[in-house]
Amino acid sequence: MTRTHKIIPDFADPLGETLHLLRLTGTLYCRSELTAPWGIELPAFNDSMMFHIVTSGHCWLEVDGEEPRLLQQGSLVLVPHGVGHSIRSNPKDKAVPLFDIPVEQVSDRYEVMRYGGDGEFTHLTCGVVRFDHVAGQRLISQLPNILQVNAWDEEESSWLQSTLRFIAREASALRPGGETVITHLADILIIQAIRSWIDSAPEADQGWLAALRDKQVGRALALIHGTPDNGWSLASLAKEVGMSRSGLSARFTKLVGESVMRYLTYWRMQLAHTQLQDTSDSLSVLADRLGYQSEVAFCRAFKRVYGVSPGSVRQAAKSHIKSNRVAAVTD
């Protein structure tokens, strides 16, 4: 039985379409009221991104292997790969482990920290977030160890300026619903900062991001990202982007670093891995959603990529949720 192709959307802007897929999940947000001298040692958070927004005062950021960064009022800094780092009022000030500092719990995901001596004030909005979608995870792998944007008074960055000021106002007088406003604005700010980096950084003209900008390879990527349920082959993708099979194969591999069909398989399997943990959809439904003609073919491809069956991933996810619920009740 031959699988029929569905109507193919017109992906005119592959990079924009991919950015549209970005979905942030906030793990923790914190409004910090700090008085010098102070220092905070943040642990590594696997598969997560950390950010700091300086809404007043200044501080120093230190990440292993990087020069210390001075963060002034209006600075937004991302630590995309979740590595441990420290922030201090002065590079010489002692840093205390994050979880040793008491906080006021405002909600499940939002807290307020008041810490330090009797010196000058620094106010920060900080957070730990992660991109759930495969597109976000792939994008993070392209980002530098530190991504810093400074734009409190720069007219050309009015979007950042106005958002930072809004966050500063909300943080200074936490009104009802204020934590929700801050977390949503912070999410928008992170995506905008990444877009700004893509527009200006030389590194963004290489690898996967450069491939998304390529007229034909970018469209092939957008088709894979946007319609993974189509029964794509090298031939059908080449036809859609107006290239020969050999031409697309060579150019795709050169820009992306792997073959078309390998990329397609890994993209589908990463989507499957997420959906196995986040949904209760049957394996046959997932197989159809990801372009496989049978559940058997889907399971075979999944095990080839991850080394385990889809069922074992789902079972592990259920066990993890159950253990967390037990721990919550026990606590």
PEHUFEN-V588235 format. One record per backbone hydrogen bond with DSSP energy under -1.0 kcal/mol. CO is the residue of the C=O (numbers start at 1). NH is the residue of the N-H. Records with the same first field share a line. If there is no record, write none. Layout:
CO->NH  NH
//
This chain:
9->11
10->12
13->17
14->18
15->19
16->20
18->21
19->22
23->132
25->130
28->128
29->111
30->126
31->113
32->124
33->115
34->122
35->117
36->119
38->89
39->96
40->87
41->98
42->85
45->48
49->129
50->79
51->127
52->77
53->125
54->74
56->123
59->71
60->88
61->69
62->86
63->66
69->61
71->59
72->75
74->151
75->54
76->149
77->52
78->147
79->50  82
82->45
85->42
86->62
87->40
88->60
90->93
96->41
97->100
98->101
104->112
109->29
110->106  107
111->31
112->104
113->33
115->35
120->36
122->34
123->55  56
124->32
125->53
126->30
127->51
128->27  28
129->49
130->25
133->137
134->138
135->139
136->140
137->141
139->142
140->143
147->78
149->76
154->157
155->158
157->161
158->162
159->163
160->164
161->165
162->166
163->167
164->168
165->169
166->170
167->171
168->172
169->173
173->175
175->178
177->181
178->182
179->183
180->184
181->185
182->186
183->187
184->188
185->189
186->190
187->191
188->192
189->193
190->194
191->195
192->196
193->197
194->198
195->199
196->200
197->201
201->204
202->205
203->206
206->210
207->211
208->212
214->218
216->220
217->221
218->222
219->223
220->224
221->225
222->226
223->227
227->230
230->232
233->237
234->238
235->239
236->240
237->241
238->243
244->248
245->249
246->250
247->251
248->252
249->253
250->254
251->255
252->256
253->257
259->263
260->264
261->265
262->266
263->267
264->268
265->269
266->270
267->271
268->272
269->273
270->274
271->275
272->276
274->278
275->279
282->286
283->287
284->288
285->289
286->290
287->292
288->291
294->298
295->299
296->300
297->301
298->302
299->303
300->304
301->305
302->306
303->307
309->313
310->314
311->315
312->316
313->317
314->318
315->319
316->320
317->321
318->322
319->323
320->324
321->325
322->326
323->327
324->328
325->329
326->330
327->331
//
